[in-house]
Amino acid sequence: MEARKTGKIRQLPASEERQYLISGDYEVYEKEGVPTGAMAFHYHTFYEILYVLEGEYSSMVENQSYHLHKGDFLLIDQGVMHKYQPMAGTKENSKRIILWVTVNFLRSLSDEDLDLTECFRQQDSRAWHFPIYYEEMLRGFLLKLAMDGDSTGIRRAMDRGYLTLFFSHLNLLCTRKESLLSGEFVAEHPLVAKVSAYVEEHMEEPITLDQLSEHVNVSKYHFLRKFKELTGVTAHAFVMNKRLIRACELLQKGESIANVYQSTGFSDYSVFLRNFKAAFGISPGQYRG
């Protein structure tokens, strides 16, 4: 479903399930209400920024949950699994701006003195609350980018300027750790963290559900139920997604396809190809370009 025009700000309905770009290098739009299309772990091959305009919003990113409020920013790196996570007391009428931007496009706005992708590499927390002056400035850029308008050369040039200013200020602000969201607004999920670490460490090997449940020291039944409850996906799907995320990283680095599927634990190329095309709609060779 394409973005709906409402006179000023481009909007997508909360029920929208699309998790891929259709407009080239970047998209900016507003969403309101419970995002019923993002209830299970998913990931992108591009960057995502979520800014809360009104109300509250909760998201689980890898093994951390963030309870966001008006003015908070959530930065999600490419290949990082995340989902909407309803929490008790969260207002379901939240309004937020979503920015999607590709890695190559953001790098094209960077230069040798400033890497505009650096802001996505913070691991302690991915959520930020900046002083009001800076928050309003960043919000202003996002609103300009979300405005309806024809895709003219002038508009594209203006958007490049707004994106450059937005990410230049954002990267500077993200060097100030006092703006990181923490404490009562961030919750850890040790079960997911342990499973993720095990998969990362044993990526080249077959991984069974028995191994995972033994690693986290709970019964297989309890593990499967709890993991699905937390992430919205099965443990098997989680492992597959981890393998595909690593495969994308290796392909971007120019690794051979043979080395990629072998080092990410696929039994043979046909299995790798089938799962890769199912996830991304293109072959590994097309993805690498």
SULVEN-V378911 format. One record per backbone hydrogen bond with DSSP energy under -0.5 kcal/mol. NH is the residue of the N-H (numbers start at 1). CO is the residue of the C=O. E is the energy in kcal/mol with one decimal. If there is no record, write none. Layout:
# SULVEN-V378911
nh->(NH:NH)
co->(CO:CO)
e->(E:E)
This chain:
# SULVEN-V378911
nh->(4:10:11:12:16:25:26:27:29:30:31:33:36:37:38:41:42:47:48:49:50:51:52:53:53:54:56:57:59:60:61:61:62:62:64:65:66:67:68:68:70:71:72:73:74:75:76:76:77:79:80:81:82:83:84:85:90:94:95:96:97:98:99:100:101:102:106:107:108:109:110:110:111:114:116:118:120:121:122:128:129:134:135:136:137:138:139:140:141:142:143:144:145:146:147:148:152:156:157:158:159:160:161:162:163:164:165:166:167:168:169:170:171:172:173:174:175:176:177:179:180:181:185:186:187:189:193:194:195:196:197:198:199:200:201:202:203:205:212:213:214:215:216:217:218:223:224:225:226:227:228:229:230:231:232:238:239:240:241:242:243:244:245:246:247:248:249:250:251:252:253:254:255:260:261:262:263:264:265:266:272:273:274:275:276:277:278:279:280:281:287:288:289)
co->(11:146:4:30:13:23:23:100:98:10:96:94:34:14:35:231:82:101:76:99:74:97:72:51:95:95:91:68:66:83:59:64:60:81:61:187:59:185:57:66:55:52:69:128:50:126:48:74:75:44:77:79:42:60:38:58:87:91:54:31:51:29:49:27:47:25:102:103:104:105:106:107:114:111:114:115:117:118:119:73:179:131:131:132:133:134:135:136:137:138:139:140:141:142:144:8:150:152:153:154:155:156:157:158:159:160:161:162:163:164:165:166:167:168:169:170:172:173:175:176:177:127:182:183:65:63:189:190:191:192:193:194:195:196:197:198:200:202:208:209:210:211:212:214:213:219:220:221:222:223:224:225:226:227:228:234:235:236:237:238:239:240:241:242:243:244:245:246:247:248:249:251:250:256:257:258:259:260:262:261:268:269:270:271:272:273:274:275:276:277:283:284:285)
e->(-3.6:-3.0:-2.4:-2.5:-1.9:-0.6:-0.6:-2.2:-1.9:-2.5:-2.7:-2.6:-1.9:-1.3:-2.2:-2.1:-1.8:-2.7:-2.2:-2.5:-2.5:-2.5:-2.1:-0.7:-2.2:-2.1:-0.5:-2.2:-2.1:-2.8:-0.5:-3.2:-0.5:-2.9:-2.0:-2.9:-3.3:-2.6:-3.4:-0.9:-0.7:-2.9:-2.4:-2.7:-2.6:-2.7:-2.9:-0.5:-0.5:-3.1:-1.2:-0.5:-2.2:-2.0:-2.7:-2.2:-2.2:-0.7:-2.0:-2.7:-2.6:-3.0:-2.7:-2.8:-1.8:-2.6:-2.1:-2.3:-1.7:-0.9:-0.6:-0.8:-2.0:-0.9:-0.8:-1.6:-1.6:-2.0:-0.6:-2.7:-2.7:-0.6:-2.4:-2.6:-1.6:-2.5:-2.7:-2.1:-1.6:-2.2:-2.6:-2.0:-2.1:-1.7:-0.9:-3.0:-2.0:-2.6:-2.1:-2.4:-2.7:-2.2:-1.9:-2.7:-3.0:-2.3:-2.5:-3.0:-2.7:-2.1:-2.3:-2.5:-2.4:-1.6:-2.6:-2.1:-1.3:-1.7:-0.9:-2.0:-1.7:-3.1:-1.5:-1.7:-2.5:-2.4:-2.0:-2.8:-2.1:-2.7:-2.4:-2.2:-2.4:-2.4:-2.1:-1.9:-0.8:-1.9:-1.8:-2.5:-2.1:-2.2:-1.9:-0.6:-2.1:-2.8:-2.6:-2.2:-2.7:-2.8:-1.9:-2.0:-2.2:-2.6:-2.1:-2.1:-2.3:-2.2:-2.6:-2.2:-2.1:-2.3:-2.5:-2.2:-2.3:-2.2:-2.0:-2.3:-2.5:-2.3:-1.0:-1.4:-2.2:-2.1:-2.4:-1.6:-2.3:-0.8:-1.0:-2.0:-1.9:-3.3:-2.3:-2.1:-2.6:-2.6:-1.7:-1.7:-2.5:-2.2:-2.3:-2.3:-1.5)
